[in-house]
Each structure stands twice: as structure tokens, then as C-alpha cells.
Amino acid sequence: MIKFFDLQKINSAYQTQFQQKMDLVLEKGWFILGEEVKAFESSFAHYCGVKYCAGVGNGLDALILIFKAYIQLGRLQKGDEIIVPANTYIASILAILQADLVPVLVEPDGQTFNLDATLVSSKITAKTKAILAVHLYGQLADMSALAAIAKQNGLWLFEDAAQAHGAQNDKGIAGNLADAAAFSFYPAKNLGAIGDAGAVTTNDEAVYKMIRALRNYGSEQKYYNEVIGVNSRLDELQAAFLNVKLPYLDAENEQRKRIAKRYLTEIKNNKVELPYWDFSNNHVFHLFVVRTTDRLHLQNYLKEKGIETMIHYPVPPHQQKALPEWHSISLPITEKIHQEVLSIPISPVMTSDEVATVIQILNRY
């Protein structure tokens, strides 16, 4: 069986360094917001080319805390509308709802699956205050177009960069393309911890300071609470593991791109639609997602041939049971994508033979 994603194999390469870090953390005896967290925040800020990084508990919290920070700073108010892609993982939308803001769903571009910038302006109302761009599957959204729309309409622009660690365009790198950005370090991400972890990046000192307070019960100084906060701090041990893995991120992304190039040039089957990529740095292939009109048939075929696949995502957010108020909405592009996409194996530890096998079997379909 060619695994969809061999997490054990990926992390085994770091096992010795992980153990050393674990021993060091235990020896120091400082487990909350210690030196490892500070070191990671500094290193990841430098990696993203931003002034500030605040480590938090997970990617969803990173998004929620951005919105809550902007509310605390008086830049957003509860009930404000936030433009968000309809075609995204539900966390992008849950964060808006958790902050008592109003998501406004916009259909994706049919080529990239990311937010269609040409549709955004028509969705802007007097209540619209921000755009949340999502770099789906590791490919940057059209940030230049979205930044222009945001500037023209006086809107904040945020990034959900949970799947795009290291993706770049001519303006910069994910995490430094908007007013603030949220990252997840869920174990299966391109930069993955050994549990939940997340971070916010920004060049805005006021936002950074507010998020630092909000993540820690609303307090910068112990037992003195300036705002109503939560407990969402990047774990010291997870930060230590991330400090081990960050230096290898670019090399692992390059390996993902090499595999993607092989798939894009060697898979030749008119029953399988390949993803769009212009062969620049704007995609780090967190996922390699194909489309087909009979997804279940293709998935079963690949399973029979020993290839594990996954569906990202089977149900669009507006059709989820948790959001019944949206069930009457029609979003045909999003719905069609969710019915047809299938993620095939891609990871930095796939062998050349495994990649060749996936290609051969897909070409025979």
C-alpha cells in the first residue's frame, strides 16, 4: 500500500533531534511560554519576513484571535461582514462565526479553486470590513488583486495560510501578504508539529501585543487581565519540535514540487483532471488534488491497486449539518468541486518508485 501520507516515516527522520529537545525541555522544567516558544516565534517571523509572530494553540485559534484582536482594537465590530471563500475547510468560516462576525461566501476561481477575486466586489456592502483569503491546498490566492480590492474599499485583508507554509509570489511569502495571517502546524501540514499548534504573523505591533494578551487569559503580566482572553498558547514542547523541523521546510517543499511536476507532466488520462499550477513558487502542494466525474469509482480503483487517497473535502461548509441556515444557498462551482475532488499521495518521503507507480496506475484508469 502506498500511503496517502506516511506521518511516521516523515517524523522518524527527526527522532533523535526530537528526543534531544524533549530532554532539554524536561531538564529546564519550563513548560509554558518558555525559550523554545520564543525561539520559534523569532525564527518563524524571520522565515515569513514579518516583524512579529505569536504562537497559539492551533490554526483555528490563530484565526479566531486575529478577529478578536481587531475587535478589541476597535477595527472590527461584532456583526461586521467578512468576505470568505465558499470553497474552503470549515475552520475558515468557524473562526468568523466564533468571533461574532458574519461570513459572506464567495465562489472560487474554477482554475485554482481559490477565492475568485473578480466576484468579490459585487459582494461588498456597507457592513463589509475585511477579506479572508485562503491559500487552499498550498497555492496562494490572488493576493495582488485582493489587496487592490481591500485598499480601494478600505477593508482589512487576512490570510488563512494553514496549508501554505513557504508559498511565495513576487510580493513575498505566505504570512506576509496581508494585515495578519493564521498558520496551523497540525501534524500533517508541510510544517507539522507532533500535536496541535498554530501561530499568527503580522507587521502590526498593536495586533501582535493584543494576540499575545488574548492567548494568555487576556494578560501580558501574570494575574493582571486587561481584556477577556482565552487559554491558547503554543506548547513549549511543540515549539521545540517545530524548531527542529523549520530549517528543513524549504527542502521538503521542493521535494513536493518535484513530485507535483512529475504528476503534472506524466499523468495523461482524460478521465483525470489535474490541478492548475504555473510552475512558479506560489504552490507548496500541501495536497495534490485531481478531479474526476466519478470520484468513488476512481477512489475504489486506486485502493484496489494499493494506493491510498483522501477527499478534501466531501461536504462544502454551506451544506454542513452545523450550518442549517445556509442549506438553501446555491453555490454550484463549490458544490461541483466538492463532488469531484480526490487527493492523491504527495509527501517529501515518497520514493521515486512510489511516484512512478501512482502515475502508471492513474494512466491505466
NORLINRA-V932103 format. One record per backbone hydrogen bond with DSSP energy under -1.0 kcal/mol. NH is the residue of the N-H (numbers start at 0). CO is the residue of the C=O. If there is no record, write none. Layout:
# NORLINRA-V932103
NH,CO ; NH,CO
This chain:
# NORLINRA-V932103
1,305 ; 6,4 ; 9,5 ; 10,6 ; 11,7 ; 13,10 ; 14,11 ; 17,13 ; 18,14 ; 19,15 ; 20,16 ; 21,17 ; 22,18 ; 23,19 ; 24,20 ; 25,21 ; 26,22 ; 27,23 ; 28,24 ; 37,33 ; 38,34 ; 39,35 ; 40,36 ; 41,37 ; 42,38 ; 43,39 ; 44,40 ; 45,41 ; 46,42 ; 47,43 ; 49,44 ; 51,201 ; 53,199 ; 55,197 ; 61,57 ; 62,58 ; 63,59 ; 64,60 ; 65,61 ; 66,62 ; 67,63 ; 68,64 ; 69,65 ; 70,66 ; 71,67 ; 72,68 ; 73,70 ; 74,69 ; 75,69 ; 78,99 ; 79,76 ; 80,126 ; 81,101 ; 82,129 ; 83,103 ; 85,105 ; 87,85 ; 91,88 ; 93,89 ; 94,90 ; 96,92 ; 97,93 ; 98,94 ; 99,96 ; 100,95 ; 101,79 ; 103,81 ; 105,83 ; 108,113 ; 112,108 ; 115,106 ; 118,115 ; 122,119 ; 123,120 ; 127,124 ; 128,80 ; 129,80 ; 130,155 ; 131,82 ; 132,157 ; 134,159 ; 135,133 ; 137,134 ; 138,135 ; 139,281 ; 142,140 ; 145,141 ; 146,142 ; 147,143 ; 148,144 ; 149,145 ; 150,146 ; 151,147 ; 152,148 ; 154,149 ; 155,128 ; 157,130 ; 158,179 ; 159,132 ; 160,181 ; 163,160 ; 166,163 ; 167,280 ; 168,171 ; 173,166 ; 175,172 ; 178,156 ; 180,200 ; 181,158 ; 182,198 ; 184,196 ; 188,185 ; 192,184 ; 197,55 ; 198,182 ; 199,53 ; 200,180 ; 201,51 ; 207,203 ; 208,204 ; 209,205 ; 210,206 ; 211,207 ; 212,208 ; 213,209 ; 214,210 ; 215,212 ; 216,229 ; 217,212 ; 218,212 ; 218,215 ; 223,220 ; 225,217 ; 226,217 ; 229,213 ; 231,214 ; 235,30 ; 238,234 ; 239,235 ; 240,236 ; 241,237 ; 242,238 ; 243,239 ; 244,240 ; 245,241 ; 247,244 ; 248,245 ; 251,247 ; 252,248 ; 253,249 ; 254,250 ; 255,251 ; 256,252 ; 257,253 ; 258,254 ; 259,255 ; 260,256 ; 261,257 ; 262,258 ; 263,259 ; 264,260 ; 265,261 ; 266,262 ; 271,268 ; 272,290 ; 283,137 ; 285,136 ; 286,136 ; 289,341 ; 290,272 ; 291,339 ; 297,293 ; 298,294 ; 299,295 ; 300,296 ; 301,297 ; 302,298 ; 303,299 ; 304,300 ; 305,302 ; 306,301 ; 307,1 ; 309,342 ; 318,315 ; 319,316 ; 322,319 ; 325,322 ; 326,323 ; 328,325 ; 334,330 ; 335,331 ; 336,332 ; 337,333 ; 338,334 ; 340,336 ; 341,289 ; 342,309 ; 343,287 ; 349,346 ; 354,350 ; 355,351 ; 356,352 ; 357,353 ; 358,354 ; 359,355 ; 360,356 ; 361,357 ; 362,358 ; 363,359
